[in-house]
Amino acid sequence: AASRRAKMAAAEERAVGAAPAGYTALAVKFGERQRSPHCLLVKEHQVREGAGTTHPPRRTLFVLNVPPYCSPDSLSRLFARCGCVQSVDICEKPGEKKEKLTSKFFNCKTVTGFQVAYVVFRKPAGVQAAKALSREGPLLISTESHPVKTGISKWIASYAASVVDQEELKAEVDAYMQDYDKKIAEEEAKAAKEEGVPDEEGWVKVTRKGRKPGLPRTEAANLRVLEREKRKRARKELLNFYAWQHRETKREHIAQLRKKFEEDKQRIALMRAQRKFRPY
């Protein structure tokens, strides 16, 4: 048992000491039963001067190699011993702006793979204290007081979260459609106000409006138009597949016109010859 603990300690030291330049490796474990630790790579987040960001310098800890089972609450609890944590943002890639979720039911991404995190402290001392955690033992993500759900309990919780409340969904869809109708009405009012008014260069935008405005094509009408054009193009390609066929078609057409012209001349001459003065 002693030799096993010594080997585990050596493995932890090797893992912590293998951090890239500029980063500090923090050993973490999912639970007490886990033998091999996982390394979080942390450093002070630095931004260019004058760049507006929600992650202020000197107070933000940049964390790499965040496992998918580590939630923002878990990271906040891990670094709470270093100081008061103001916010935790987990992103897929460094520098990616976290989109504000406007919907509870739509555009919800499933967390896959390792991610990056930005931990913002209220005071700059929290960043330095977080780096000093490398001297301590492995930090536990799942504890008895704050367990992380796994296995069947996680599947049950995921299934329960996937069940949609119909009334809440209907209310969200109705609110979205009201906003959309309001936006379309504003755009139409703006277009009607600007109709016939020249722009800065003197150009007037012409729109198709009036007593009989053009109706938008339906999908069936678009399909019929495409099918008609396809048949016309195929017929043209079959008739004039080669250039010499195209030339021969033109020659035949001209020969037929000349033949018809000669026949018309003969018929007119015959009619003139048969003309007689018949007063009675």
Secondary structure, DSSP 8 states (H G I E B T S, - for coil): -HHHHHHHHHHHHHHHHT--TT-EEEEEESSTT--S-EEEEEEE----TT---SS-TTSEEEEEEE-TT--HHHHHHHGGGGS-EEEEEEESSTT--------SSSS-----S-EEEEEEESSTHHHHHHHGGGGS--EESS-SSS----HHHHHHHHHHHHS--HHHHHHHHHHHHHHHHHHHHHHHHHHHHHTT---TTS-------SSS------HHHHHHHHHHHHHHHHHHHHHTSSHHHHHHHHHHHHHHHHHHHHHHHHHHHHHHHT------
